[in-house]
Amino acid sequence: MKTKLIKENAFFFVLLLTLVSCTEPELNGPVNGACDASLRTLGKPAAHYLIEYAGNSGRAEAAVQSAGGVVEKTMSAIGVIKASGLTEIEAAGLLTQPGIQYVTRDVEVQWVPDFSGTAIAHVQAMGPMNTTGHPADATAFKNGRQWGLIAINAPQAWSITMGSTEIRVGILDTGISPTHQDLEGKYDLLKSINLSTANAQDPSDYIDRHFHGTFVSGIISSNNIIVAGVSPNVTMVGIKVLNDQGWGPWANILDGILYAVDEADCDILNLSLGGHFPKAQNGRLLAMFQRTINHARSKGALVVCAAGNLGWDLDHWQVNAIDNIPLTAPEIVMPAQAAGAMTISATGPSNGTNPDGIAPYTNYGISAISVAAPGGIGKYSVFDYILSCAAPAVTGNNSSYYWGCGTSFSAPHVAGVAALVETVTGNSYPGYLQSHIQNTADDLGRPGVDVYYGKGRLNAEAAVR
């Protein structure tokens, strides 16, 4: 369902909450929106190539330079060089050089939708700010507006652990907002970095001028002033891989994952981004991505991904369509269908009832879904959405919040719980974290593995006991 409040290609619906009073929220605009998922993945050829090599990286770099190319990045962990300045003929000629295996033109992808121009409805604040620092005293949580935390038994988990600053969660997204009142002090700013095409010459420009990365961050961890975070005491690392319109080449994502595990020492990675791609036309890009996921797991990092918001059956491609146009070739949703990734579907209430209802937009399939977690629906009420932090660079102040829904916001619930489990067990082996979270989930839907819930709906309390 589409409404006048939602852009035609909206990936999710958001509402802005600004702390201007201490009254219960009152909407200044209609909220009969839906979490529409009709975003067609946009892509365009990048100006650079990804060159896969075997053996010595120095020899491969020399080959690129001798062909007239500029080596922008060598990702030795996966045997890939990002190179610019090559013509198509020069790029193809590299295949005659020793050790050069494949040369692929990179593609720039809109991994999350452009936020600019999306309609926003303002609502008022919901009460005095929490001064105790405990998540259960966070204003929105106390007022029952963070139904997702209640659904996953987060309060019971907090009585056991609220996480540890030693546990590090990498946020690979549109950037971070370290000046937001609920996020200040929650990031390792020395390791946070800008790897995107936005102000690319400044690696320290990790600021979120979109909204997505800030929203995701506030779900994982916060100062518990207005919104409570799943794992309040963990350390987040902002790794900006998407520009201010939600775009980025594959190279940014690969580079971001490698940076997170090789340099930022992240235990858990949250990738609330995605796109769908023809498998036959993108084989090399998919192979590079899979090697990157494999490397992250080999370094002990759990990779948590959003399932995607197309309402697709990931087990049976022939039934899928975009804008009522059937697909003509098999496609794959990435990173949701990458082997070794923990892929999360979305749940939400309808008019305040049944918080474990399956969100109609969520992708599903036994082959893909690990567990389900709160993502929001919002068909009848704004309070059925997820509430989290808004980017000060967008709103102009450090105390604003959004309502939103999508699998982008179910994934960080799981990343947060993984951080709690890691705190309790001290075991960062990703296979253990994934299987433990799956085995302690509440079995919903069909007994056992379900196409929508996977192994069940996330249960934070059971996971940390």
Buried (B, 14 or more C-beta within 10 A) or exposed (E): EEBEBBBEBBBBBBBBBBBEEEEEBEEEEEBBBBBBBBBEBBBEEBEBBBBBBEEEBEBBBBBBEEBEBEBBBBBEBBBBBBBBBBEEEBBEBBEEBEBBBBBBBBBBBBBBBBBEEBBBBBBBBBBEBBEEEBBBBBBBBBBEBBBBBBBBBBBBBBEBBBBBEEBBBBBBBBBBBBEBBBBBEBBBEEBBBBBBBBBEEEEEBBBBBBBBBBBBBBBBBBBBBBBBBBBBBBBBBBBBBBBBBBBBBBBBBBBBBBBBBBEBBBBBBBBBBBBBBEBEEBEBBBBBBBBBBBBBBEBBBBBBBBBBBBBBBBEEBEEBEBEEEEBEEEBBBBBBBBEBBBBBBBBBBBEEEEBBBBBBBBBBBBEBBBBBBBBBBBBBBBBBBBBBBBBBBBBEBBBBBBBBBBBBBBBBBBBBBBBBBBBBBEEBBBEBBBBBBBEBBBBBBEEEBBBBBBBBBBBBBBBBE
